[in-house]
Amino acid sequence: MEFTTVLFYIFALLLTVSGLKVITSRNPVAAALFLVLAFFNAAAIWILLQAEFLGILLVLVYVGAVMVLFLFVVMMLDINLDVLRKDFKRFVPMATIVGAIIVIETALILWHGYGATVQPVRDTTAAIGGTAGWSNTRLIGKVIYTDYIFAFEVAGLVLLVAIIAAVALTTRHQKDSKRQRISDQVAVRSQDRVRIVKMKPEVAPAPVPTEPATAATAAATAAGAATGAPAPAGKA
C-alpha cells in the first residue's frame, strides 16, 4: 500500500468522525470546531487528489471566513439548548428518510462515475486542446469562463440577490434604527446644518459699595465705649 493511500484513509477516517461529532455534539461551539476539523480533512483529501486550488479555497473561504463568523455568532448568542432539544425526537424519522435518500443518491453517482467505468478520471489536458502542462487553477478558470460561463453568471446573480435581500431584511423601518436618505442629504441647506446664535458679551460685575454706618449703630458704638461693652458688629 502506498503512503498516499494511507494518508487518504487517515484523512477520510478523521473526516467521518468529525462529521459525526458535528451532529452529535451537545455544545454548539464544539460542533462548530469539529466542522472546522472536517473542512481541514476534506481540504487535505483534495490536495492528495491533486486539486490544490479547491483545497486551498476550502480552507480560505470556509475555515477562514464562514466558520469564524459562525463561531462568533454562536459564542455571542445566549442559546438555550434545552429548547433546541425539546422537539428533537419528533424530527428523527424525517431526518432519517432525507439522510437515506442523500446516501442512495451519492452511492449511485459514485457507482456511475467509478464502478461502471474502467477509467473514472477524465484527462482534462486531452479534452482541452493546447493545455498540456497547465496547472489545475488555470484549467478550472478556462473551463469556468468558457464552457460554464452561463452557469457561473447565474450563480453570481443569485448571490447578489441574496446579499441585497439580507441587507433589506436587516434595515427595516424601526423607531430605533437610523437610515441614510440620499435625497435629504442632497437637498440640505446651510440653514439646516449651521445655526448662528448671537450672545451678549460678558461684562464684569460692578463692585458693591460698603454701606455707611447708621446713626443707631454709631450711638450704640459710643455707648459701648463709655460703658466698656463690646461694640455691635456693623454691616460691611
Secondary structure by P-SEA (a helix, b strand, c coil): ccaaaaaaaaaaaaaaaaaaaaaccccaaaaaaaaaaaaaaaaaaaaaacaaaaaaaaaacccccaaaaaaaaaaaccccccccccccccaaaaaaaaaaaaaaaaaaaaaacccccccccccccccccccccccaaaaaaaaaacccaaaaaaaaaaaaaaaaaaaaaaccccccbbbbbaaaaaaccccccbbbbbbcccccccbbbbbcccaaaaaaaaaaaaaccccccccc
